[in-house]
């Protein structure tokens, strides 16, 4: 049984999938950092210094009464919150990953696209088997009349 598992795990598709998952996880981390550390701070600054990760709605106050300055303070007090700012960060991260995957698939499809074969511009003489122009009505090599073929 162990030998069968080893044979299965070392097949090309399984190894390729494992590499893809590892790279995808690393890419997800990079995108999360891009959104949280690069994209959202300027947007927050434009909107009056808002930190999106601290946008939340308090549903029920915790042990200490609110209002809470940050999401961490609300969670520390045991308050029940809807963290829509974190959700917005996740949606933006998803959109960036989806766009990157779209670009990747688009590139792969372009590489895999097969060109349509060009119309032939030559044909074979049925008498001498030499290559002649497609519109020829007489073979220039053997002078045979080709007809309308």
Phi, psi and omega in degrees: 000319179296322179295321178295318179297318179299318179297317179295314185292333183266003175294153185303315184295321181293317179295317178299318179296318180297317178297318178299319179294317180296314179294322178298319177296317178294320179296320177299320178295319179296316180295320178300317178294320178301314181292309185290324188257339185243312186278312186290323179301315176296323178296316177299321179295318178295331181266020175095032176077029181278132172264111186299329180291345178256014175274121181204163175241130179274120177272321180213130180290155181268207182299321175256142184288150179275188006285152182257136183287324183226164177296322179297320179294320179295318180291324178295325179282350179087018180287150175266123186228158167253114185266074183288338177293317176295324177297318178299318177300318180294320179296316179295319177300315179299316181297321178293316179296316180298320179294319179296319178294320177302314179297321179296312180296321179299317178295319179296317180297323178294322179291325184274345182297131179265136177285143176292138179295140180290152176299136180294141178250003176226161174220173183256134176291126181289348182265311183250357176063022176271160180274129182225166179299146184296330183271000183293140175252350178220138180286126180287345181270312183250358180061018178287145176279129187266341182081208186259015183283000000 
